[in-house]
């Protein structure tokens, strides 16, 4: 008997690509395949896909005991609370290094079952054939390396079917997911996710600072703020915030971040990736200084969230919670680069050199999630270190390619070849923290001052009186084919819109025929037409409809207030009862205040003043039921856009 997908009654079902991944995996296991690799871009629901795979196999009896391995505590907790919740009492999370064999679904940090000493390897309290299925989340983080702790667990449970999940398969001289798991059974890429409208598109702001571009050399005999004589040589971006701190540089970066947020939304969730913990703390203070009003109003407006900071780590759940306002800006180094489900992150700031394509993809993935309820349809990357040059590399969104097949007689050659490769591409030497992303899987921040070879700490100079300024600034947008292009957003949007709609009549037909206007806005966003940003140029009070007509077809725009006023004058809703008319008037005011998307959402009925008319069900009954209510909304939209052109 074929086991169906889990259905919680809410109408949620797997997306088409998740169905492909689930079905291919189930069929592969039915054929007897033992190792399977699924590659799915960050934000496309790897954990939900894994849940549906497990559910079908578990309910059908094909797999009775399952181990789900993760490398971050927050991932285990999120998984248990959210996607895996239907497993109920059959599920447990292994904690305190204790094992209870009475369960069927086990969630576990690999650190909880492995240790440096043999007696600490508590996974051996299970018999080697205890589990039928082992799934490794984020398997690029070293699990397939011959000497990695996860690999030891996989080898021990070798009789089980094993599935690797990752957004970024790791293919280097020393670590190969493909060598261990085999060629990916299914790949769903970032570019495809954006094209399909499931992932948020992005724009890139690349900022070049004069000292980064030109380098800096101290004057003869120059000392730092603590009286240390600065070694006489040329310092460049490889040195900044590591062994040479230009304090004015940090201030300039904080000022540019603040300028962007003030121009868009000062409460837009923002992650600032810094070189190390010291840099993250200095950046936090610089952002507090640049935003004294909001920082004084709430001390959590800017926070450092790094592995060594318990106060910051305690706020991580609040940062990723869409309903929690604070923290707004998180300054980090490595801790938040992977596994953090920040659904409403609007701005990612790169003030750290990134030479690893794996790490780069993971960081970009922090912004790719869409959350329509909170208006998160696209995000911005602000790059101070030229890290986004990696977008131009063919491997950024290409298929995973096995570049090395390990042989038993070949020696292991450190450092990480991937880090070397991309360092070379950027014209840099590999960082001293090569491979530290993987070594930090316990949730610590390994790129701290103490990380390294264990030798004497290098001399660090703090220079407070050297001016730093912005030398170049360039904005790039993602086009329909997934390439970054450099031109004005207005010009790019005009060209894209005219390619999409041959004439204004063509656009009017599509707009008026759309059951929900929001669907058109999401489609435009997937093509890089960012209407919120266009509104900054044309006017915040214009409807998306007017922005499109004005930018693409040179039509004079009307404000939302003007459109609403015209509808009121025509007394469009005279045939409705008194209370129903009052509801429509309130919806018209909501349109005037915040746009058409709010009117189309049933959630608006829970908000004042609509909630004053009763519960959503009671309000809908004023129109004779849901079909009548939706018909009234349709009539409202037709009235708003009547003879609009």
C-alpha positions in Angstrom: 0.0 0.0 0.0 1.4 3.4 -1.0 1.7 5.8 2.0 0.3 9.3 1.4 2.0 12.6 2.4 1.3 14.0 5.8 -1.7 16.4 5.7 -2.5 18.5 8.8 -5.8 19.7 7.4 -4.5 23.3 6.7 -4.2 22.7 3.0 -0.4 22.9 3.0 1.1 20.4 0.6 4.6 19.9 -0.7 5.6 22.2 -3.6 6.3 20.6 -7.0 10.1 20.4 -6.5 9.6 19.0 -3.0 7.3 16.3 -4.4 10.0 15.4 -6.9 12.6 15.1 -4.2 10.3 13.1 -1.9 9.2 10.7 -4.6 12.6 10.1 -6.1 14.0 9.4 -2.6 11.2 7.0 -1.7 11.5 5.2 -5.0 15.3 5.0 -4.7 15.0 3.5 -1.3 12.4 1.0 -2.6 15.0 0.0 -5.2 17.4 -0.7 -2.5 19.7 2.3 -2.8 21.6 3.0 0.5 23.2 6.4 0.0 21.3 9.4 -1.3 22.2 13.1 -1.7 19.6 15.8 -2.1 20.8 19.4 -3.0 18.2 22.1 -2.3 18.9 25.8 -2.1 18.6 27.5 1.3 15.0 28.5 2.0 13.4 25.8 -0.2 12.3 23.6 2.7 14.9 20.8 3.1 13.7 20.0 6.6 10.0 19.8 5.5 11.0 17.6 2.6 13.0 15.3 4.9 9.9 15.2 7.2 7.7 14.1 4.4 10.2 11.4 3.3 10.4 10.1 6.8 6.7 10.2 7.3 5.9 8.1 4.2 8.6 5.5 5.0 7.8 5.4 8.8 4.0 5.2 8.4 4.3 2.5 5.7 6.6 0.5 8.0 9.4 0.5 5.5 11.7 2.3 8.0 10.9 1.9 11.7 13.7 3.8 13.5 15.2 7.0 12.1 18.1 9.2 13.2 18.1 12.8 12.1 21.5 14.4 12.6 22.2 18.2 12.8 25.1 20.3 13.9 23.4 23.2 15.7 21.2 23.0 18.7 18.9 25.6 17.3 18.3 23.4 14.2 17.3 20.4 16.3 14.9 22.6 18.4 13.4 24.2 15.3 12.9 20.8 13.6 11.3 19.2 16.7 9.0 22.1 17.3 8.0 22.8 13.7 8.3 20.4 10.8 8.7 17.2 12.9 5.9 18.0 15.4 3.5 15.4 13.9 5.7 12.6 15.1 4.6 13.5 18.6 5.5 11.0 21.4 7.3 8.7 18.9 10.1 11.4 18.7 12.9 12.4 21.1 15.9 14.7 21.1 19.1 13.1 22.5 20.3 15.4 25.3 22.7 15.2 28.2 24.5 12.4 26.4 21.8 9.9 27.5 20.1 7.3 25.3 16.6 6.0 25.6 15.9 3.2 23.1 12.1 3.4 23.5 11.5 5.9 20.7 11.4 5.6 16.9 12.4 9.1 15.7 15.6 10.5 17.1 16.9 14.1 16.7 20.4 14.7 17.6 23.4 17.0 17.5 26.3 14.9 16.3 28.3 16.4 19.2 25.8 14.8 21.6 26.7 11.3 20.5 30.4 11.6 19.7 33.5 12.6 21.6 37.3 12.7 21.6 37.5 9.6 23.8 36.1 6.2 22.8 33.9 6.0 25.9 32.3 9.3 24.9 30.9 7.9 21.7 27.5 7.1 23.2 26.1 6.3 19.7 27.7 2.9 20.3 25.1 2.3 23.0 22.8 1.6 20.0 23.5 -1.6 18.1 24.9 -1.0 14.6 21.6 -2.1 13.0 19.3 -0.2 15.4 18.5 2.5 12.8 16.9 1.8 9.5 17.4 5.4 8.2 20.0 8.1 9.0 19.5 11.6 7.6 22.3 14.1 7.8 21.2 17.8 7.6 23.7 20.3 6.2 26.0 17.4 5.2 28.5 19.8 3.5 29.8 20.7 6.9 32.4 17.9 7.0 30.3 14.8 7.6 31.7 13.0 4.6 35.4 13.6 5.5 37.1 10.4 6.4 38.1 11.6 9.8 35.0 13.7 10.7 32.9 12.9 13.7 29.7 12.6 11.6 31.5 10.1 9.3 32.2 7.9 12.3 28.5 7.8 13.0 27.7 7.0 9.4 30.2 4.2 9.3 28.9 2.7 12.5 25.3 2.7 11.2 26.4 1.6 7.7 23.6 -0.9 7.4 21.0 1.9 7.5 19.9 3.9 4.5 21.7 7.2 4.6 20.5 10.5 3.1 22.5 13.7 2.9 20.8 17.1 2.7 22.6 20.3 1.7 22.3 23.5 -0.2 26.0 23.5 -0.9 27.6 20.2 -1.6 31.2 20.3 -0.6 33.7 19.1 -3.3 37.3 19.7 -2.3 40.5 17.7 -2.2 39.8 16.4 1.3 36.0 16.3 1.5 33.6 15.1 -1.1 29.8 14.7 -0.5 29.5 13.1 -3.9 32.2 10.6 -3.3 30.3 9.4 -0.2 26.7 9.8 -1.0 26.9 9.5 -4.8 25.7 12.0 -7.5 22.7 14.1 -6.3 19.4 12.4 -6.7 17.8 15.8 -7.2 19.1 19.4 -7.3 16.9 22.5 -6.9 19.0 25.6 -7.3 18.8 29.2 -6.0 18.3 30.5 -9.5 15.4 28.1 -10.2 13.9 29.0 -6.8 14.0 32.7 -7.6 12.6 32.1 -11.1 9.7 30.0 -9.7 8.9 32.7 -7.1 9.7 30.5 -4.1 12.9 32.4 -3.2 13.5 36.1 -2.8 15.5 37.9 -5.5 18.2 40.4 -4.5 20.1 43.5 -5.4 23.7 44.1 -4.6 25.3 47.4 -3.4 29.0 47.2 -3.8 30.9 49.9 -1.9 34.6 50.5 -2.3 36.5 52.3 0.5 39.6 54.3 -0.4 41.9 52.5 2.0 40.6 49.1 0.9 41.3 50.0 -2.8 44.5 51.9 -2.4 46.0 50.3 0.7 47.5 52.3 3.6 51.1 52.8 4.9 51.9 54.5 8.2 54.1 57.6 8.3 57.6 57.2 9.6 57.5 56.6 13.3 53.7 56.6 13.5 52.2 55.0 16.6 48.7 53.6 17.2 46.2 54.9 19.8 47.9 52.8 22.5 51.4 54.0 21.7 52.6 51.0 19.8 55.0 51.7 16.9 53.2 50.6 13.8 55.3 48.3 11.6 56.3 50.2 8.4 54.7 48.3 5.5 51.7 48.6 3.2 48.5 47.4 4.8 45.5 46.3 2.7 42.1 44.6 3.0 43.7 41.4 4.1 45.0 43.2 7.2 42.0 45.4 8.1 40.2 44.2 11.2 42.7 41.5 11.7 46.0 42.9 12.6 45.3 46.5 11.7 42.1 48.3 12.9 41.2 51.5 11.2 38.6 52.8 13.5 37.3 55.3 11.0 36.7 52.5 8.6 34.3 50.8 11.0 32.5 54.1 11.5 32.1 54.6 7.7 30.6 51.1 7.2 28.2 51.7 10.1 27.2 55.1 8.6 26.5 53.5 5.2 24.4 50.8 6.8 22.5 53.4 8.8 22.0 55.6 5.7 20.5 52.6 3.8 18.1 51.7 6.6 17.0 55.3 7.1 16.2 55.4 3.4 14.2 52.2 3.5 13.1 50.8 6.9 15.0 51.3 10.1 13.4 48.1 11.5 14.4 45.9 8.6 16.2 42.8 10.0 19.9 43.1 9.2 22.8 40.7 9.6 26.3 42.2 9.5 29.1 39.6 8.8 32.4 40.7 10.3 35.9 39.4 10.2 36.0 38.2 13.9 34.5 38.6 17.3 36.5 41.8 18.0 35.3 43.3 14.8 31.7 42.3 15.5 31.8 44.1 18.8 33.4 47.2 17.4 30.7 47.2 14.6 28.0 46.9 17.2 29.2 49.9 19.0 29.7 51.9 15.8 26.1 51.1 14.8 24.8 52.1 18.3 26.7 55.4 17.9 25.2 55.9 14.4 21.6 55.2 15.7 21.6 56.8 19.1 17.8 57.4 19.2 16.7 53.8 18.5 19.6 52.3 20.5 18.6 54.4 23.5 14.9 53.4 23.1 15.8 49.7 23.2 19.2 48.3 23.9 18.5 45.3 21.7 18.2 47.4 18.5 21.8 46.4 17.7 23.3 43.2 19.2 26.4 41.2 18.8 25.4 37.5 18.2 28.6 35.5 18.3 29.6 32.1 19.8 31.2 33.6 22.9 28.4 36.0 23.8 25.6 34.4 25.9 23.5 37.5 25.9 23.5 37.7 22.1 23.0 34.0 21.5 20.0 34.2 23.8 18.4 36.7 21.4 18.9 34.6 18.3 15.4 33.1 18.5 14.0 36.7 18.8 16.0 37.8 15.8 14.6 35.1 13.5 11.0 35.5 14.9 9.0 37.5 12.4 6.8 38.8 15.2 9.6 40.0 17.3 10.8 43.5 16.6 14.1 43.2 18.4 17.0 42.6 17.8 16.9 44.5 14.5 20.7 44.5 13.6 22.8 41.4 14.4 26.6 41.8 14.2 28.2 38.4 13.8 31.3 36.7 12.3 30.6 32.9 11.7 27.8 31.9 14.0 24.9 33.0 11.8 26.3 32.0 8.4 24.3 28.8 8.3 21.2 27.1 9.7 19.6 30.4 10.8 16.0 30.6 9.4 15.8 34.4 9.2 12.6 34.7 7.2 12.4 38.4 7.4 16.0 39.4 6.9 16.0 42.3 4.4 19.7 43.3 4.5 22.9 41.3 4.5 26.1 43.2 5.0 29.4 41.7 4.0 32.3 43.3 5.8 34.4 40.1 5.8 36.5 38.5 3.1 34.8 35.3 1.9 37.0 32.9 -0.1 34.8 29.8 0.2 32.0 29.4 -2.3 30.3 27.0 0.2 30.3 29.6 2.9 29.3 32.4 0.4 26.2 30.4 -0.7 25.2 29.8 2.9 25.5 33.4 3.9 23.5 34.6 0.8 20.9 32.0 1.9 20.2 33.9 5.0 18.2 36.4 2.9 16.5 34.2 0.3 13.4 33.2 2.3 10.1 34.9 1.3 7.5 35.8 3.9 4.5 37.4 2.2 2.7 38.1 5.5 5.5 40.4 6.6 6.2 42.0 3.2 9.5 40.1 2.6 9.7 39.6 -1.1 13.3 40.6 -1.9 16.5 41.5 0.0 19.6 43.6 -0.4 23.3 42.6 -0.1 25.7 45.4 0.9 29.2 44.4 0.1 32.3 46.2 1.4 34.9 43.5 0.7 34.2 42.6 -3.0 32.9 39.2 -1.8 30.0 39.4 -4.3 32.5 38.9 -7.2 31.8 35.2 -6.4 28.4 35.7 -8.1 30.3 35.8 -11.4 31.8 32.4 -10.8 30.2 29.6 -12.8 30.1 27.4 -9.7 27.8 29.9 -7.8 24.6 28.4 -9.1 25.9 25.6 -11.3 25.4 21.9 -10.7 27.7 20.2 -8.1 30.7 18.7 -9.9 33.0 16.2 -8.3 36.4 17.8 -8.7 38.4 15.1 -6.9 38.2 11.4 -6.3 40.2 10.5 -3.2 42.4 7.5 -3.4 43.7 5.7 -0.4 47.3 6.1 -1.3 47.2 9.9 -1.7 48.1 12.0 1.3 45.7 14.5 2.9 46.9 18.0 1.9 45.8 20.9 4.0 44.6 23.6 3.8 41.1 23.4 2.3 41.5 23.4 -1.5 38.2 25.2 -1.9 39.4 28.1 0.2 42.6 28.3 -1.8 40.8 28.2 -5.1 38.5 31.2 -4.4 41.3 33.1 -2.6 43.2 32.8 -5.8 40.3 34.0 -7.8 40.1 37.1 -5.6 43.8 37.6 -5.7 44.2 36.8 -2.0 46.1 34.4 0.2 44.0 31.8 2.1 42.8 33.2 5.4 44.3 31.8 8.6 40.8 30.6 9.4 40.5 28.2 6.4 38.1 25.5 7.2 37.0 27.2 10.4 33.4 27.2 9.3 33.4 23.4 9.5 35.3 23.3 12.8 32.8 25.6 14.3 29.9 23.2 13.9 29.3 23.1 17.7 27.9 26.6 17.5 31.0 28.4 18.7 32.5 31.2 16.8 35.9 29.7 15.8 37.2 32.8 14.0 37.8 34.5 17.3 41.1 36.0 18.4 42.1 32.7 20.0 41.5 30.7 16.8 44.6 29.7 15.0 47.8 27.7 15.4 48.2 28.2 19.1 51.3 30.3 18.6 51.8 33.8 20.0 49.0 36.3 19.0 50.1 38.7 16.2 50.6 42.3 17.1 47.3 44.2 16.5 47.3 48.0 15.8 44.4 50.3 16.6 44.6 53.4 14.5 42.0 56.1 15.4 43.1 59.1 13.4 43.2 57.9 9.8 40.3 59.1 7.6 38.5 56.6 5.5 35.9 57.6 2.8 33.7 55.9 0.2 35.5 55.9 -3.1 33.1 53.9 -5.3 29.5 52.7 -5.0 27.7 50.6 -7.5 24.2 49.0 -7.5 23.5 45.8 -9.4 20.2 44.1 -10.0 19.3 40.5 -10.7 17.8 40.1 -14.2 15.3 37.4 -15.3 18.1 35.0 -16.3 19.7 35.2 -12.8 22.6 37.5 -13.8 23.6 40.6 -12.0 23.4 43.7 -14.2 24.5 47.3 -13.5 22.1 50.0 -14.5 19.6 52.3 -12.9 16.7 50.4 -11.3 14.2 52.6 -13.1 15.8 51.9 -16.5 16.1 48.2 -15.9 12.5 48.0 -14.6 11.2 49.9 -17.7 13.0 47.5 -20.0 11.8 44.5 -18.1 8.2 45.6 -17.9 8.1 46.3 -21.6 9.5 42.9 -22.3 6.8 41.4 -20.1 3.9 43.5 -21.3 3.8 44.5 -25.0 1.5 47.5 -24.3 -0.4 49.2 -21.5 -3.5 47.4 -22.7 -1.7 44.1 -22.3 -0.8 45.0 -18.7 -4.4 46.2 -18.0 -5.8 42.9 -19.2 -3.4 40.9 -17.0 -4.0 43.2 -14.0 -7.8 43.1 -14.2 -7.9 39.4 -14.8 -5.7 38.5 -11.9 -7.6 36.9 -9.0 -5.1 38.4 -6.7 -2.9 41.4 -7.6 -0.3 40.1 -5.1 0.5 37.3 -7.5 1.5 39.9 -10.2 3.7 41.8 -7.7 5.5 38.6 -6.7 6.1 37.7 -10.4 7.6 41.2 -11.0 9.8 40.9 -7.9 11.1 37.5 -9.2 12.2 39.4 -12.4 14.0 42.1 -10.3 11.3 44.8 -10.5 11.4 46.0 -6.9 8.3 48.2 -6.5 9.2 49.3 -3.0 12.4 50.8 -4.2 10.8 52.3 -7.2 8.3 54.0 -4.9 11.3 55.6 -3.1 12.1 57.2 -6.5 8.6 58.1 -7.7 6.6 58.5 -4.5 5.7 56.3 -1.5 1.9 57.0 -1.9 1.5 55.4 -5.3 -0.1 52.1 -6.0 2.0 49.4 -7.6 -0.4 49.6 -10.6 0.5 53.3 -11.0 4.2 52.7 -10.6 4.1 50.1 -13.5 2.0 52.3 -15.7 4.1 55.4 -15.0 7.6 53.8 -15.4 6.8 51.4 -18.3 4.2 53.4 -20.2 4.7 57.1 -19.1 1.2 57.4 -17.6 0.6 60.1 -15.0 0.3 58.2 -11.7 -2.5 58.6 -9.1 -1.9 58.3 -5.4 -3.8 55.6 -3.4 -5.6 58.4 -1.7 -6.8 59.8 -5.0 -8.0 56.4 -6.2 -9.9 55.8 -3.0 -11.5 59.2 -3.1 -12.8 58.6 -6.6 -14.4 55.3 -5.5 -16.1 57.0 -2.6 -17.5 59.7 -4.9 -19.1 57.1 -7.2 -20.9 55.5 -4.2 -20.1 52.0 -5.7 -21.4 50.0 -2.7 -24.9 51.4 -2.4 -26.5 47.9 -3.0 -24.9 46.5 0.2 -26.3 46.6 3.6 -25.2 49.2 6.1 -22.7 47.0 7.9 -21.3 45.5 4.8 -20.8 49.1 3.3 -19.0 50.1 6.5 -16.6 47.1 6.1 -15.9 48.1 2.5 -15.3 51.7 3.5 -12.8 50.5 6.1 -11.1 48.3 3.5 -10.9 51.3 1.2 -9.2 53.2 3.9 -6.8 50.3 4.4 -6.0 50.4 0.7 -5.4 54.2 1.0 -3.0 53.7 3.9 -1.1 50.6 2.8 -2.0 49.3 -0.6 -3.9 46.6 -2.4 -2.0 43.6 -0.9 -3.5 44.3 2.6 -7.0 44.4 1.2 -6.6 41.0 -0.5 -5.4 39.3 2.7 -8.1 37.8 5.0 -5.8 38.6 7.9 -6.8 42.2 7.5 -10.2 41.3 9.1 -8.4 40.7 12.4 -7.0 44.2 12.5 -8.6 47.5 13.7 -10.9 48.9 12.6 -12.1 45.8 10.8 -12.0 43.7 13.9 -14.6 46.0 15.4 -17.2 44.5 13.1 -16.8 41.1 14.6 -14.7 38.0 13.9 -13.5 37.3 10.4 -16.3 34.6 10.0 -19.0 37.1 11.2 -17.7 39.8 8.8 -17.7 37.4 5.9 -21.3 36.4 6.7 -22.3 40.0 6.2 -21.7 39.3 2.5 -23.6 36.0 2.5 -20.4 33.9 2.9 -16.9 33.7 1.6 -17.8 33.7 -2.2 -19.9 36.9 -1.6 -17.1 38.5 0.3 -14.5 37.7 -2.3 -16.9 39.0 -5.0 -17.2 42.3 -3.1 -13.4 42.6 -2.9 -13.2 42.0 -6.6 -15.8 44.7 -7.1 -13.7 47.0 -4.9 -10.7 46.4 -7.0 -12.6 46.9 -10.3 -13.8 50.3 -8.9 -10.3 51.3 -7.9 -8.8 50.6 -11.3 -11.8 51.6 -13.5 -10.7 53.5 -16.5 -7.3 53.7 -14.8 -5.3 54.2 -17.9 
